[in-house]
C-alpha cells in the first residue's frame, strides 16, 4: 500500500503544446467556431464527425458557439489542433473526466476534418496530450472512451497504445439512443516502458520501411466487434435494434439498444421477451460467456504485453 499517492494537477486553461506536426492551443470562440462549423457541416462527409458524438451537428454557427461557450476548463479543456505545415485548424481534442485525486484523466471529444484524418498531426496531438498529462501534470492513468459502435475510434485507441478494458452497456443516452461505451486506458508504467518510445519512433525517426504504430505497440486488441441485431437474434431472442459484440473467441455478448445504427431483426425473428425459465437460463449463459471473454482478453493482453 502507498500511504500518499500525491495529487495530479488540473491542466491550465491556457495550455499550449507544440510538436513537429501540430500545435495545440485553447479554443477561441469567435475566431475558431466559424472555421469548425464550416469544416464539419454542409455535406455528409464533413458532418460524419458528429455521428457518434454526444452533441452536434448544429443548425448554425451561432448555435455551435453557444454550446462551446458553456464549456468549463475545469471539466473539459478543449484544444484546437493546428497543422504546423499549413497553419490551419485541422480538428480538436480535449482533456476530460479530470480526477486529480485519483490521478486519472481522459482524452476525448476528438474530431478531425476529413482532410486531416490519419495524419501525423492527428497522432502527434494524442502523443502531446498523453505526455503532458503523465510527465507534467502527474496523472497515472489516461483514458480513452468511445461509442462502442465507433470502429474508427476503437482502432485509433488500440493503435495509439491504449489497452481495451471492457464495454459498459447502456452507459448513457446519446441523441435518443442507448449507447454502449467502450473503455481503453494507458497507464503511467506503460507510457515509460514502451508507449512514449513507440510514438517518438513512429513520429520522428522516419525509419524505412516505416513500421506502423499499431505494430510498434503490439497490435493491441480493439475490443469485440459489433454485429447486427439479426446476428444477435440467432444467439438469444432480443428486441429489434439491440446491438451485440463478437469477440475473437467467437462468443457473442448482447449490448444496448442502439436504433440509430443497428439493423432491424429479420421477419419471423423473435422480438418478445423469453419465458421466465428461458430468461434464467440465458442469464446464466451470458454470465459465463462474459467471464470467459474477460479471461481470454486478459490472457491476450498478457501475451501481447510480453511482445511489446
C-alpha positions in Angstrom: 0.0 0.0 0.0 1.2 3.5 -0.8 0.5 6.0 2.0 0.5 9.1 -0.2 -0.2 8.8 -3.9 0.1 12.5 -4.3 -2.3 14.6 -6.4 -2.1 15.4 -10.1 -2.6 19.0 -11.4 -5.5 20.2 -13.5 -4.4 21.4 -16.9 -4.0 25.2 -17.1 -6.8 26.9 -19.1 -4.1 28.5 -21.3 -2.4 25.2 -22.1 -0.4 25.3 -25.4 1.6 22.4 -26.7 3.7 22.2 -29.8 5.3 19.4 -31.8 6.8 18.9 -35.2 3.4 18.4 -37.0 0.9 20.3 -34.9 0.2 23.0 -32.3 -2.4 22.7 -29.6 -4.0 25.8 -28.1 -7.2 26.7 -26.3 -10.4 27.3 -28.2 -11.1 30.9 -29.1 -14.8 31.1 -29.7 -15.2 34.0 -32.2 -12.0 33.1 -34.1 -12.4 29.3 -34.2 -16.0 28.4 -34.3 -16.7 29.7 -37.8 -13.9 27.5 -39.1 -15.0 24.5 -37.1 -18.6 24.9 -38.3 -17.7 25.3 -42.0 -15.4 22.2 -42.0 -17.9 19.9 -40.2 -21.2 21.0 -41.8 -22.6 21.3 -45.3 -22.3 17.8 -46.6 -22.5 14.2 -45.3 -18.7 13.7 -45.4 -18.0 16.7 -43.3 -20.8 16.0 -40.9 -19.8 12.4 -40.3 -17.5 13.6 -37.4 -20.7 14.1 -35.3 -22.2 10.6 -35.9 -21.0 9.1 -32.6 -20.5 12.4 -30.6 -22.9 13.3 -27.8 -23.6 16.6 -29.5 -23.7 18.2 -33.0 -24.3 18.9 -35.7 -25.9 22.3 -35.3 -28.2 24.4 -37.5 -26.0 27.5 -37.3 -22.5 28.5 -36.3 -24.1 30.7 -33.6 -25.7 27.6 -32.1 -22.4 25.8 -32.1 -20.7 28.7 -30.5 -23.4 28.8 -27.8 -22.7 25.2 -27.0 -18.9 25.6 -26.7 -19.4 28.8 -24.6 -20.8 26.6 -21.8 -17.6 24.5 -21.5 -15.6 25.0 -18.3 -11.8 24.3 -18.4 -12.0 22.5 -15.1 -14.3 19.8 -16.6 -13.4 19.9 -20.3 -10.4 21.8 -21.7 -11.0 21.9 -25.4 -7.9 22.5 -27.5 -7.7 23.4 -31.2 -5.3 21.4 -33.3 -3.4 23.5 -35.9 -1.3 22.0 -38.6 2.3 23.2 -38.5 2.6 22.7 -42.2 -0.4 24.8 -43.3 -1.0 26.9 -40.2 -4.7 26.0 -40.4 -7.1 24.4 -37.9 -7.5 20.7 -38.6 -9.5 19.5 -35.6 -9.9 19.5 -31.9 -9.1 17.3 -28.8 -9.9 17.7 -25.2 -8.9 16.8 -21.7 -12.0 15.5 -19.9 -13.0 13.5 -16.8 -10.2 15.1 -14.8 -9.8 13.4 -11.4 -6.6 14.8 -9.9 -7.1 13.0 -6.6 -7.1 9.6 -8.3 -4.6 10.9 -10.9 -6.8 9.9 -13.8 -7.7 11.9 -16.9 -9.4 11.3 -20.3 -8.5 12.3 -23.8 -11.9 12.8 -25.5 -14.2 14.8 -27.7 -11.8 14.2 -30.5 -12.6 15.1 -34.1 -10.6 16.0 -37.2 -11.6 17.4 -40.5 -11.8 14.8 -43.3 -8.5 16.2 -44.8 -6.6 15.7 -41.6 -7.7 12.2 -40.6 -5.0 9.5 -40.5 -2.2 12.1 -40.5 0.9 12.7 -38.3 -0.8 15.8 -36.8 -3.7 13.5 -35.5 -1.3 11.1 -33.9 1.0 13.8 -32.5 -1.8 15.6 -30.8 -2.6 12.5 -28.8 1.1 12.0 -28.0 1.5 15.6 -26.8 -1.5 15.4 -24.5 -0.6 12.0 -23.1 3.0 13.1 -22.5 1.8 16.4 -20.8 -0.7 14.6 -18.7 1.7 12.0 -17.4 5.1 13.8 -17.3 4.0 17.3 -16.4 0.6 17.1 -14.7 1.3 13.9 -12.8 -1.5 11.6 -14.0 -1.1 7.8 -13.7 -3.9 6.8 -15.9 -5.1 8.3 -19.3 -8.5 7.1 -20.5 -10.0 6.8 -24.0 -13.7 6.2 -24.2 -16.0 5.9 -27.3 -19.3 4.8 -28.5 -18.8 1.0 -28.9 -20.1 1.2 -32.5 -17.4 3.8 -33.5 -14.9 1.5 -35.3 -12.5 4.3 -36.2 -12.2 5.5 -32.6 -11.7 1.9 -31.3 -8.9 1.2 -33.8 -7.3 4.6 -33.1 -7.2 3.9 -29.4 -5.5 0.5 -29.9 -3.1 1.8 -32.5 -2.0 4.6 -30.1 -1.3 2.2 -27.3 -4.4 2.3 -25.2 -5.5 -1.1 -23.7 -9.0 -2.3 -24.1 -10.8 -2.7 -20.7 -14.4 -3.5 -21.5 -17.8 -2.3 -22.6 -20.3 -0.6 -20.2 -23.7 -1.5 -21.7 -26.3 1.3 -22.0 -23.9 3.6 -20.2 -25.6 6.7 -21.5 -28.3 8.1 -23.8 -27.0 9.8 -26.9 -29.3 11.6 -29.3 -32.2 9.5 -28.2 -30.4 6.2 -28.4 -28.9 3.9 -25.8 -25.1 4.0 -26.0 -22.7 1.3 -25.1 -19.4 2.9 -24.0 -16.1 1.1 -24.7 -13.2 1.8 -22.4 -9.5 1.9 -23.1 -6.6 3.2 -20.9 -2.9 3.8 -20.9 -1.1 3.7 -17.6 2.0 5.6 -16.4 4.1 2.5 -16.3 3.1 1.6 -19.9 4.0 5.0 -21.1 7.5 4.9 -19.8 8.0 1.2 -20.6 7.2 1.4 -24.3 4.4 3.8 -25.5 6.4 7.0 -25.4 9.3 5.5 -27.3 6.9 3.9 -29.9 5.2 7.3 -30.5 8.5 9.0 -31.0 9.9 6.3 -33.2 6.9 6.5 -35.5 6.6 10.3 -35.5 10.2 11.4 -35.6 12.7 8.7 -36.6 11.5 8.3 -40.2 12.6 4.7 -40.5 12.5 3.0 -43.9 10.4 0.9 -44.3 8.2 2.6 -41.7 6.7 0.3 -39.1 3.1 1.0 -38.2 2.4 2.5 -34.8 -0.1 -0.3 -34.2 2.7 -2.9 -34.8 5.1 -1.0 -32.6 2.5 -1.1 -29.8 2.0 -4.9 -30.3 -1.2 -4.7 -32.4 -3.4 -4.3 -29.3 -6.9 -5.6 -29.2 -9.5 -3.0 -30.1 -12.4 -4.8 -28.4 -15.1 -7.1 -29.6 -16.6 -6.2 -33.0 -20.2 -5.0 -33.1 -22.5 -7.3 -35.1 -26.0 -6.7 -36.4 -29.2 -7.3 -34.5 -30.0 -10.1 -36.9 -26.9 -12.0 -35.9 -27.7 -11.4 -32.2 -31.2 -12.9 -32.7 -29.5 -16.3 -33.5 -27.9 -16.2 -30.1 -30.8 -15.0 -27.9 -34.2 -13.5 -28.5 -33.9 -9.8 -28.3 -35.9 -6.7 -29.3 -35.3 -5.0 -32.6 -32.3 -2.6 -32.6 -30.2 -4.4 -30.0 -26.5 -4.4 -30.7 -24.3 -7.3 -29.9 -20.5 -7.8 -30.0 -18.5 -10.8 -31.1 -15.1 -11.3 -29.6 -12.1 -13.1 -31.1 -13.1 -16.4 -29.5 -16.4 -16.2 -31.4 -18.6 -15.6 -28.4 -21.4 -13.1 -28.8 -22.4 -10.8 -26.0 -25.5 -8.7 -26.0 -25.2 -4.9 -25.6 -27.5 -2.0 -25.6 -30.3 -1.0 -28.0 -28.9 1.5 -30.5 -31.6 2.1 -33.1 -29.5 4.7 -34.8 -27.1 2.2 -36.4 -28.3 -1.3 -35.8 -30.1 -3.4 -38.5 -33.6 -4.5 -37.7 -34.4 -8.1 -37.0 -35.5 -10.2 -40.0 -39.1 -11.1 -40.4 -40.1 -14.0 -38.2 -37.3 -13.4 -35.7 -38.5 -13.4 -32.0 -38.9 -9.9 -30.7 -40.7 -10.6 -27.4 -39.1 -11.5 -24.1 -38.4 -15.1 -23.5 -40.2 -17.1 -20.7 -39.0 -16.8 -17.2 -37.2 -20.1 -17.4 -35.6 -19.2 -20.7 -34.5 -15.8 -19.3 -32.9 -17.5 -16.2 -31.0 -20.0 -18.4 -30.0 -17.2 -20.8 -28.7 -15.0 -17.9 -26.5 -17.9 -16.7 -25.2 -18.5 -20.2 -24.4 -14.8 -20.6 -22.7 -14.5 -17.3 -20.5 -17.5 -18.2 -19.7 -16.1 -21.6 -18.7 -12.7 -20.2 -16.5 -14.4 -17.6 -14.8 -16.4 -20.4 -14.4 -13.3 -22.6 -12.7 -11.4 -19.7 -10.4 -14.3 -19.1 -9.4 -14.6 -22.7 -9.0 -10.8 -23.1 -6.7 -10.7 -20.0 -4.7 -13.6 -21.4 -4.4 -11.9 -24.8 -3.3 -8.7 -23.2 -0.7 -10.5 -21.1 0.7 -12.2 -24.2 0.7 -9.0 -26.3 2.2 -7.1 -23.4 5.1 -9.6 -23.4 5.7 -8.9 -27.1 5.5 -5.1 -26.9 
